[in-house]
Amino acid sequence: MRVLVAGAGIGGLCLAQGLVRAGVDVRVFEREPGADSRYQGFRIGLDGPGLAALRACLPPRLHRLLEAVTGPLAGERRVVDQQLNELRKLGPAADGTAADRHVLRQLLLAGLGDRVEFGRAVTGYDATGYQERAGGRVEARLSDGGSAVGDLLVGADGVGSAVRRQLLPGAEVVDLPGNALLGRTPLTERLAALVPGAGTLVRGSGLSLLIGRMEFRRPPRLAAAELAPDVELPHTESYLRWVAMLPEPLGPGPEAWARVRDRLLDLLDGWHPDLVELVRRSDTGNSSPLTIRHARPVPHWGTGPVTLLGDAVHAMPPSAGQGANTAFRDAAQLCRSLTAVHCGEAELAAAVEEYELQMLDRGFAAVADGLGRLSEFTPAR
Ligand SMILES: Cc1cc2nc3c(=O)[nH]c(=O)nc-3n(C[C@H](O)[C@H](O)[C@H](O)COP(=O)(O)OP(=O)(O)OC[C@H]3O[C@@H](n4cnc5c(N)ncnc54)[C@H](O)[C@@H]3O)c2cc1C
């Protein structure tokens, strides 16, 4: 059996790791020219099931490295005003793990070698010879004019998924109104005090600021050199990740971060100096405007040689912190199903269908949860 994966994001790579562990032949096609070609570094919070799914796919030799390059995510989540006076507590977060998406992605590339083909986007597929029970082959078309043939194509190509557009042309992805800015600021002792627990939500006039801490247990590059010398991790310092949510866009179109930041600083006039400092010191290369999108539920599409995983099917707002967790759970479940097929214990079509039914339930429940919690973070217009 050969599995083709569109997208070397965290979900697609997690699946590829699990399949390689199980001895399944897998090829991953990634649109970006290289692993470092785009800004990817924001903090994601992993919960127990998400982390367990990731660990189930990663080879055990990388588990200690994963632990070393993640950070704690625990304690009270509090809501404060723009002078940092506490307004209320949201209750302690269930113990979780803070991970940096860029570091995680580099870790997930470990050992995959030329199974991951950068600069080759999947543009569509052809599955005309496929018969529901007898199976068949799927041919993925690639942006460089090439193609690849396999037994299953997995669209793990994110919210703009080309695979989903062909498989489910009626599926809708909605842009949420308002404007979000994603910032990253190096962690200093002074700024660390802004997030004493799992997270801080600042509710200011016309603007909310969500702040989270990414504090690596060990510097990623040094930890890799010691624990798994064949793995190359980036040199990355600990930081605070923040998201500013505004009811209106700050200006037309994408702009240089320095200009966006200056406009945001104008809005923070009179706010607590530590909050002003947080924004003023933001890292130009790792901060950007952010479009928040979510997918509308889709029905099961019927059995075939093409399936979907992660944001490609159930993109969700980050308000419930579930996108990556759900993508990892999809990956681990699909990996188990395909491993059973590989071992002769299940039929491909039935195994994929079972995965899809559970994935759709899980994914769209998380989308609904995220939408339900969005108002907690959205400032009044
Ligand atoms: C600010 C922010 C905070 C978040 N916080 C959390 C959190 O705390 N907890 C959590 O669980 N989730 C969080 N998320 C969500 C999480 O980051 C995503 O849900 C997760 O990255 C989805 O993984 P994925 O692999 O499905 O898609 P992606 O990570 O988007 O990967 C898709 C990959 O496919 C590639 N690609 C695209 N098109 C093609 C194509 N045609 N052919 C080949 N390759 C293609 C892309 O280049 C990319 O590498 C957050 C998101 C944001 C923006």
The ligand as a Tripos MOL2 file, in Angstrom:
@<TRIPOS>MOLECULE
LIG
   53    58     1     0     0
SMALL
NO_CHARGES

@<TRIPOS>ATOM
      1 C1         -2.6870   32.1020   16.3630 C.3       1 LIG1
      2 C2         -3.0240   30.6630   16.3520 C.ar      1 LIG1
      3 C3         -3.0030   29.9730   17.5430 C.ar      1 LIG1
      4 C4         -3.3350   28.6180   17.5690 C.ar      1 LIG1
      5 N1         -3.3090   27.9900   18.7640 N.ar      1 LIG1
      6 C5         -3.6240   26.6850   18.8120 C.ar      1 LIG1
      7 C6         -3.5980   25.9970   20.0650 C.ar      1 LIG1
      8 O1         -3.3050   26.5800   21.1150 O.2       1 LIG1
      9 N2         -3.9200   24.6810   20.0700 N.ar      1 LIG1
     10 C7         -4.2530   24.0200   18.9280 C.ar      1 LIG1
     11 O2         -4.5320   22.8280   19.0000 O.2       1 LIG1
     12 N3         -4.2900   24.6520   17.7250 N.ar      1 LIG1
     13 C8         -3.9780   25.9640   17.6400 C.ar      1 LIG1
     14 N4         -3.9920   26.5950   16.4360 N.ar      1 LIG1
     15 C9         -4.4190   25.8810   15.2110 C.3       1 LIG1
     16 C10        -3.3200   25.0510   14.5630 C.3       1 LIG1
     17 O3         -2.1680   25.8190   14.3160 O.3       1 LIG1
     18 C11        -3.8410   24.4610   13.2440 C.3       1 LIG1
     19 O4         -5.1050   23.8980   13.4410 O.3       1 LIG1
     20 C12        -2.8920   23.3820   12.7300 C.3       1 LIG1
     21 O5         -1.6820   23.9810   12.3340 O.3       1 LIG1
     22 C13        -3.5120   22.5980   11.5660 C.3       1 LIG1
     23 O6         -2.5820   21.6690   11.0710 O.3       1 LIG1
     24 P1         -2.7100   21.0840    9.5910 P.3       1 LIG1
     25 O7         -1.5420   20.1920    9.4130 O.co2     1 LIG1
     26 O8         -4.0740   20.5730    9.3740 O.co2     1 LIG1
     27 O9         -2.5780   22.3480    8.6310 O.3       1 LIG1
     28 P2         -1.3540   23.3280    8.4380 P.3       1 LIG1
     29 O10        -0.5230   23.3680    9.6620 O.co2     1 LIG1
     30 O11        -1.9400   24.5950    7.9190 O.co2     1 LIG1
     31 O12        -0.4800   22.6540    7.2710 O.3       1 LIG1
     32 C14        -0.8900   22.6070    5.9330 C.3       1 LIG1
     33 C15         0.3530   22.4250    5.0670 C.3       1 LIG1
     34 O13        -0.0630   22.1670    3.7130 O.3       1 LIG1
     35 C16         0.7200   22.9530    2.8250 C.3       1 LIG1
     36 N5         -0.0760   23.1200    1.5950 N.ar      1 LIG1
     37 C17        -1.0850   23.9800    1.3530 C.ar      1 LIG1
     38 N6         -1.6150   23.7560    0.1260 N.ar      1 LIG1
     39 C18        -0.9150   22.7250   -0.4060 C.ar      1 LIG1
     40 C19        -1.0190   22.0080   -1.6360 C.ar      1 LIG1
     41 N7         -1.9280   22.3140   -2.5520 N.pl3     1 LIG1
     42 N8         -0.1500   20.9940   -1.8600 N.ar      1 LIG1
     43 C20         0.7860   20.6620   -0.9270 C.ar      1 LIG1
     44 N9          0.9210   21.3180    0.2530 N.ar      1 LIG1
     45 C21         0.0740   22.3190    0.5170 C.ar      1 LIG1
     46 C22         0.9960   24.2340    3.6010 C.3       1 LIG1
     47 O14         2.1140   24.9300    3.0680 O.3       1 LIG1
     48 C23         1.2420   23.6560    5.0080 C.3       1 LIG1
     49 O15         2.5840   23.2880    5.1900 O.3       1 LIG1
     50 C24        -3.6780   27.9490   16.3700 C.ar      1 LIG1
     51 C25        -3.6710   28.6350   15.1600 C.ar      1 LIG1
     52 C26        -3.3510   29.9890   15.1530 C.ar      1 LIG1
     53 C27        -3.3480   30.7180   13.8350 C.3       1 LIG1
@<TRIPOS>BOND
     1     1     2 1
     2     2     3 ar
     3     2    52 ar
     4     3     4 ar
     5     4     5 ar
     6     4    50 ar
     7     5     6 ar
     8     6     7 ar
     9     6    13 1
    10     7     8 2
    11     7     9 ar
    12     9    10 ar
    13    10    11 2
    14    10    12 ar
    15    12    13 ar
    16    13    14 ar
    17    14    15 1
    18    14    50 ar
    19    15    16 1
    20    16    17 1
    21    16    18 1
    22    18    19 1
    23    18    20 1
    24    20    21 1
    25    20    22 1
    26    22    23 1
    27    23    24 1
    28    24    25 2
    29    24    26 1
    30    24    27 1
    31    27    28 1
    32    28    29 2
    33    28    30 1
    34    28    31 1
    35    31    32 1
    36    32    33 1
    37    33    34 1
    38    33    48 1
    39    34    35 1
    40    35    36 1
    41    35    46 1
    42    36    37 ar
    43    36    45 ar
    44    37    38 ar
    45    38    39 ar
    46    39    40 ar
    47    39    45 ar
    48    40    41 1
    49    40    42 ar
    50    42    43 ar
    51    43    44 ar
    52    44    45 ar
    53    46    47 1
    54    46    48 1
    55    48    49 1
    56    50    51 ar
    57    51    52 ar
    58    52    53 1
@<TRIPOS>SUBSTRUCTURE
     1 LIG1         1 GROUP 0 **** ****
